[in-house]
Amino acid sequence: MAPSPVEGIRVITCHPALGDDKSRRAVLRALTASVASVALTRCATFDGAAAGTDLSAIAERPTLLVATTRKAVNGGREKPWFGPDRGRGTTLASVTLVPPNRAPFALTAVGLGDWNIEKVEPIPAQIGDVLAQATNGHDLLIYVHGFRNTFEGSALDAARLSDGIRFHGDTMVFAWPSKSGLFDYVYDRESAMWSRDALESVLEAVMVGQTNGRVHLVAHSMGTMLTLEALRQLNARYGEAAAERIGAVVFASPDIDIDVFSSSIERMGPLARRITVITATNDRALELSSKLAGGVGRVGASEKAQLERLGVRVIDASQQGWGLINHDLFLSNPDVRQVVRRAIDSRTSLGA
């Protein structure tokens, strides 16, 4: 078993090399012979723990909290629930999920199962009251989606992430207005920045709540920009107290101007030491984003040494990407998900 090129990750590979027709035929015969054998012998991930032996909280109680600045559709109770338009204020909701079937003979055993939404129920309450009741002293994971996402897609990604890293606290998705179109980059960017005060209010509710644990943030792509701004505002208001309540902050493939990022980090004090940045120099989506931004480099495609000089932890996942885009490795690659889990595990208690 060769060591992973990603720092601190152990990789177990369960598929043979498919170098010739004979090998391919052998693999196909093995796959069709018994789905059960695949289920029993599939790869172990997360430090060798077999899938299903370390259930996440969201798998045991498939409910997701939502804070969204999107405008409700059909009262937020019927699909698509929340659309691409900007709403008035922040809407809170509870999402009941249907987890993948984990039975040995289910499609999940061969990687074909997935999460689904059963219903969405808006919550007419204040964010502080909702968090106090929902978390009840547990840590909270907040996922902030990136460019070109629907409400449904971002909610399901939050569930996949929380389950994939075996998170044992409560999970929330912060869903900002995205048109989810390839040519709506400017609209999405402005909507993300417009939502930064709303995200700050969510974080502030965690700060002032006496029964809340720590809040961990995982932000992707364009979502990292509004997360960084919200954290910067939180730091300006609370200083070191913010760093005591914020746990891990993971910026996955951040679509942020490198100069903006540098100046913000310099003003964030202890909060900067909470940040882990997952980069990939072969991220094609960020390459396009850089062109749209007039050639200014994006943080998620920057060299590791350049970012480490700012005092943040950097994981270069360039060698983990198997596709052409390599922009969502924190969701699609189990080794990169391990980076997220370890960042959170290192700060799961208020004493950490």
C-alpha positions as CSV (number, residue, x, y, z in Angstrom):
1,M,0.0,0.0,0.0
2,A,1.6,3.2,-1.2
3,P,1.4,6.3,0.9
4,S,-1.0,9.0,-0.3
5,P,0.5,12.1,-1.9
6,V,-2.0,14.2,0.3
7,E,-0.6,15.0,3.6
8,G,-1.5,12.6,6.5
9,I,-3.9,10.4,4.4
10,R,-3.8,6.6,4.3
11,V,-5.1,5.2,1.0
12,I,-6.4,1.7,0.4
13,T,-6.9,0.8,-3.3
14,C,-9.4,-1.9,-4.0
15,H,-9.5,-2.1,-7.8
16,P,-6.8,-4.0,-9.8
17,A,-5.0,-2.4,-12.7
18,L,-7.0,-2.8,-15.9
19,G,-4.0,-3.0,-18.2
20,D,-5.3,-5.7,-20.7
21,D,-8.5,-7.4,-22.0
22,K,-7.9,-10.4,-19.8
23,S,-7.8,-8.3,-16.7
24,R,-10.9,-6.4,-17.6
25,R,-12.9,-9.6,-18.3
26,A,-11.8,-11.0,-14.9
27,V,-13.0,-7.9,-13.1
28,L,-16.3,-7.9,-14.9
29,R,-16.9,-11.6,-14.0
30,A,-16.1,-10.8,-10.4
31,L,-18.5,-7.9,-10.3
32,T,-21.4,-9.8,-11.8
33,A,-20.8,-12.9,-9.8
34,S,-21.9,-11.5,-6.4
35,V,-22.9,-8.0,-5.3
36,A,-22.8,-9.3,-1.8
37,S,-19.1,-10.0,-2.0
38,V,-18.5,-6.4,-3.2
39,A,-20.4,-5.1,-0.3
40,L,-18.4,-7.2,2.2
41,T,-15.0,-6.4,0.7
42,R,-15.3,-2.9,-0.6
43,C,-12.6,-0.4,0.3
44,A,-12.3,0.7,3.9
45,T,-12.0,4.5,4.3
46,F,-11.3,7.0,7.1
47,D,-8.3,5.2,8.7
48,G,-9.5,1.8,7.7
49,A,-12.9,1.8,9.3
50,A,-15.3,-0.2,7.2
51,A,-18.2,1.8,5.8
52,G,-21.2,1.6,8.1
53,T,-19.3,0.9,11.3
54,D,-19.0,4.6,12.2
55,L,-22.3,6.1,11.4
56,S,-22.6,9.9,11.1
57,A,-25.2,11.8,13.1
58,I,-27.0,12.7,9.9
59,A,-27.3,9.0,8.9
60,E,-28.8,8.2,12.2
61,R,-31.1,11.2,12.2
62,P,-31.4,12.4,8.6
63,T,-32.4,16.0,9.2
64,L,-30.6,19.0,7.9
65,L,-30.9,22.6,9.1
66,V,-31.1,25.4,6.4
67,A,-30.4,29.1,6.5
68,T,-31.0,30.6,3.2
69,T,-31.1,34.0,1.5
70,R,-32.9,32.6,-1.5
71,K,-36.5,33.5,-2.3
72,A,-39.0,30.8,-1.3
73,V,-40.9,29.0,-4.1
74,N,-44.3,27.4,-3.3
75,G,-43.9,28.7,0.3
76,G,-40.7,26.7,0.6
77,R,-42.7,23.5,1.0
78,E,-42.8,22.1,-2.5
79,K,-40.0,21.5,-5.0
80,P,-37.8,23.4,-5.9
81,W,-38.5,24.9,-2.4
82,F,-36.1,27.9,-2.8
83,G,-35.2,29.4,-6.2
84,P,-32.3,31.5,-7.6
85,D,-33.8,34.9,-6.7
86,R,-32.8,36.9,-3.7
87,G,-35.2,36.8,-0.8
88,R,-36.0,39.2,2.0
89,G,-33.9,38.4,5.0
90,T,-32.8,34.9,6.0
91,T,-35.3,32.0,6.0
92,L,-34.8,29.0,8.3
93,A,-36.0,25.6,7.4
94,S,-35.7,21.9,8.3
95,V,-35.0,19.4,5.6
96,T,-36.0,15.7,6.1
97,L,-33.7,13.5,4.1
98,V,-33.8,10.0,2.8
99,P,-30.4,8.4,3.3
100,P,-28.9,5.8,0.9
101,N,-30.0,2.2,1.5
102,R,-27.1,0.7,3.4
103,A,-28.2,-2.9,3.2
104,P,-25.5,-5.3,1.9
105,F,-27.4,-6.0,-1.4
106,A,-28.4,-2.4,-2.0
107,L,-27.0,-0.2,-4.8
108,T,-25.1,1.7,-2.2
109,A,-22.8,-1.3,-1.9
110,V,-21.5,-0.6,-5.3
111,G,-21.5,3.2,-5.0
112,L,-24.8,3.8,-6.8
113,G,-27.0,4.9,-3.9
114,D,-27.6,8.6,-3.0
115,W,-29.3,11.0,-0.6
116,N,-32.7,12.5,-1.5
117,I,-35.0,15.1,0.0
118,E,-38.3,13.9,1.5
119,K,-39.7,17.3,2.6
120,V,-38.7,20.8,3.5
121,E,-40.4,22.7,6.3
122,P,-39.8,26.4,6.9
123,I,-39.2,27.3,10.6
124,P,-40.8,30.6,11.8
125,A,-38.3,31.3,14.6
126,Q,-35.1,33.2,15.4
127,I,-31.8,31.7,14.4
128,G,-30.5,31.7,18.0
129,D,-33.5,29.8,19.3
130,V,-33.3,27.3,16.4
131,L,-29.6,26.6,17.0
132,A,-30.0,26.3,20.7
133,Q,-32.8,23.7,20.4
134,A,-31.2,21.8,17.5
135,T,-27.6,21.5,18.6
136,N,-28.2,21.2,22.3
137,G,-24.5,21.6,23.1
138,H,-23.3,19.7,20.1
139,D,-20.9,21.0,17.5
140,L,-22.4,22.4,14.3
141,L,-21.1,21.9,10.7
142,I,-22.1,24.6,8.3
143,Y,-21.6,24.0,4.6
144,V,-21.5,27.0,2.2
145,H,-22.0,26.0,-1.4
146,G,-20.2,27.5,-4.4
147,F,-21.0,28.8,-7.9
148,R,-23.8,27.3,-10.0
149,N,-25.8,25.4,-7.4
150,T,-29.5,24.8,-6.9
151,F,-31.0,24.7,-3.4
152,E,-31.6,21.0,-3.7
153,G,-28.0,20.4,-4.9
154,S,-26.4,22.3,-2.1
155,A,-28.6,20.6,0.6
156,L,-27.7,17.2,-0.7
157,D,-24.0,18.1,-1.0
158,A,-24.2,19.1,2.7
159,A,-25.6,15.7,3.6
160,R,-23.0,13.9,1.5
161,L,-20.2,15.8,3.1
162,S,-21.4,15.4,6.7
163,D,-22.0,11.7,6.2
164,G,-18.8,11.2,4.2
165,I,-16.6,12.6,7.1
166,R,-18.7,10.9,9.7
167,F,-19.6,14.1,11.5
168,H,-21.2,13.5,14.9
169,G,-22.8,16.9,15.4
170,D,-25.6,18.7,13.6
171,T,-25.4,19.9,10.1
172,M,-26.6,23.1,8.4
173,V,-26.4,24.3,4.8
174,F,-26.1,28.1,4.2
175,A,-27.8,28.4,0.7
176,W,-27.3,31.8,-1.0
177,P,-29.0,32.8,-4.3
178,S,-27.3,31.1,-7.3
179,K,-28.8,30.9,-10.8
180,S,-27.0,27.6,-11.3
181,G,-26.2,28.6,-14.9
182,L,-22.8,28.5,-16.6
183,F,-23.0,32.1,-17.8
184,D,-24.3,33.6,-14.5
185,Y,-21.0,34.0,-12.8
186,V,-21.4,37.7,-12.1
187,Y,-24.9,37.3,-10.7
188,D,-23.7,34.5,-8.4
189,R,-20.7,36.5,-7.3
190,E,-22.8,39.5,-6.3
191,S,-25.4,37.3,-4.7
192,A,-22.7,35.6,-2.6
193,M,-21.3,38.9,-1.4
194,W,-24.8,40.2,-0.7
195,S,-25.4,37.2,1.6
196,R,-22.3,37.8,3.8
197,D,-24.2,39.7,6.5
198,A,-26.7,36.9,6.7
199,L,-24.0,34.4,7.2
200,E,-22.4,36.6,9.8
201,S,-25.7,36.7,11.7
202,V,-25.8,32.9,11.8
203,L,-22.2,32.7,13.1
204,E,-23.0,35.4,15.7
205,A,-26.0,33.4,16.9
206,V,-23.6,30.6,17.7
207,M,-21.2,33.0,19.4
208,V,-23.7,34.4,21.8
209,G,-25.6,31.1,22.5
210,Q,-24.5,29.7,25.8
211,T,-25.5,26.1,25.0
212,N,-23.9,25.9,21.6
213,G,-20.7,24.0,20.9
214,R,-18.2,25.0,18.2
215,V,-19.2,25.8,14.7
216,H,-17.1,24.2,11.9
217,L,-17.3,25.8,8.4
218,V,-16.7,24.0,5.1
219,A,-17.0,26.4,2.1
220,H,-16.6,25.6,-1.5
221,S,-15.5,27.7,-4.5
222,M,-17.4,31.0,-4.6
223,G,-18.9,30.2,-1.2
224,T,-15.4,30.7,0.4
225,M,-15.5,34.4,-0.6
226,L,-18.6,35.2,1.4
227,T,-17.4,33.0,4.3
228,L,-14.1,34.8,4.5
229,E,-15.9,38.1,4.5
230,A,-18.3,37.0,7.3
231,L,-15.4,35.7,9.4
232,R,-13.6,38.9,8.9
233,Q,-16.6,40.9,10.1
234,L,-17.0,38.5,13.0
235,N,-13.3,38.9,14.0
236,A,-13.6,42.7,13.9
237,R,-16.5,42.5,16.3
238,Y,-15.5,39.8,18.7
239,G,-11.7,39.4,18.3
240,E,-10.2,36.5,20.1
241,A,-13.6,35.4,21.4
242,A,-14.5,34.5,17.8
243,A,-11.6,32.2,17.5
244,E,-12.6,30.4,20.7
245,R,-16.0,29.5,19.3
246,I,-15.1,28.8,15.7
247,G,-13.6,25.4,15.2
248,A,-12.2,24.3,11.9
249,V,-12.6,26.4,8.7
250,V,-12.0,24.5,5.5
251,F,-11.9,26.4,2.2
252,A,-12.2,23.9,-0.6
253,S,-11.1,25.1,-4.0
254,P,-11.5,28.7,-3.0
255,D,-12.6,31.1,-5.8
256,I,-11.0,34.1,-4.2
257,D,-8.7,36.8,-5.6
258,I,-5.3,36.0,-4.1
259,D,-4.6,39.6,-3.2
260,V,-8.0,40.0,-1.5
261,F,-7.3,36.8,0.4
262,S,-3.9,37.9,1.5
263,S,-5.1,41.2,2.9
264,S,-8.1,39.6,4.7
265,I,-5.9,36.9,6.4
266,E,-3.6,39.6,7.7
267,R,-6.5,41.2,9.6
268,M,-8.0,38.0,11.0
269,G,-5.7,37.4,13.9
270,P,-6.1,34.0,15.6
271,L,-9.0,33.0,13.3
272,A,-6.5,32.7,10.4
273,R,-4.9,29.7,12.3
274,R,-8.2,27.9,12.1
275,I,-8.2,27.8,8.2
276,T,-7.3,24.9,6.1
277,V,-7.1,25.5,2.3
278,I,-7.5,22.7,-0.2
279,T,-5.9,23.6,-3.5
280,A,-5.3,22.0,-6.9
281,T,-3.1,23.7,-9.4
282,N,-4.9,21.7,-12.1
283,D,-8.4,23.0,-11.2
284,R,-9.8,23.9,-14.6
285,A,-12.9,25.8,-13.1
286,L,-10.6,28.2,-11.3
287,E,-8.5,28.6,-14.4
288,L,-11.6,29.9,-16.1
289,S,-12.5,32.0,-13.1
290,S,-9.1,33.7,-13.2
291,K,-9.6,34.6,-16.9
292,L,-13.0,36.2,-16.0
293,A,-11.3,38.1,-13.2
294,G,-8.8,39.7,-15.6
295,G,-6.0,37.2,-15.1
296,V,-5.7,37.5,-11.3
297,G,-4.9,34.2,-9.7
298,R,-7.4,32.3,-7.5
299,V,-6.5,31.0,-4.1
300,G,-7.6,27.5,-4.9
301,A,-5.2,27.2,-7.8
302,S,-2.2,28.8,-6.0
303,E,1.1,27.2,-5.1
304,K,1.2,25.7,-1.6
305,A,4.2,27.7,-0.4
306,Q,2.7,31.0,-1.4
307,L,-0.3,30.4,0.8
308,E,1.6,28.9,3.7
309,R,3.5,32.1,4.1
310,L,0.2,33.7,5.1
311,G,0.0,31.3,8.1
312,V,-2.8,29.0,6.9
313,R,-2.7,25.3,6.6
314,V,-2.6,24.1,2.9
315,I,-3.3,20.7,1.4
316,D,-2.3,20.4,-2.2
317,A,-4.7,17.9,-3.8
318,S,-3.4,18.3,-7.3
319,Q,-2.5,14.6,-7.5
320,Q,-5.9,13.4,-6.3
321,G,-7.9,14.6,-9.3
322,W,-8.9,12.0,-11.9
323,G,-11.2,14.2,-14.0
324,L,-10.8,17.2,-16.2
325,I,-12.2,19.8,-13.8
326,N,-10.9,18.8,-10.3
327,H,-13.0,21.4,-8.6
328,D,-15.1,19.3,-6.1
329,L,-12.5,16.9,-4.8
330,F,-13.6,17.4,-1.2
331,L,-16.9,15.7,-2.1
332,S,-15.7,13.2,-4.8
333,N,-12.4,12.0,-3.4
334,P,-12.4,10.0,-0.1
335,D,-8.8,11.0,0.6
336,V,-9.5,14.7,0.4
337,R,-12.6,14.2,2.6
338,Q,-10.2,12.8,5.1
339,V,-8.5,16.1,5.2
340,V,-11.8,17.8,6.1
341,R,-12.5,15.2,8.8
342,R,-9.1,15.6,10.4
343,A,-9.3,19.4,10.5
344,I,-12.7,19.1,12.3
345,D,-11.6,16.3,14.6
346,S,-8.7,18.4,15.8
347,R,-11.1,21.1,17.1
348,T,-14.2,19.2,18.1
349,S,-14.2,20.4,21.7
350,L,-14.2,23.9,23.2
351,G,-10.9,23.1,24.9
352,A,-9.1,22.5,21.7
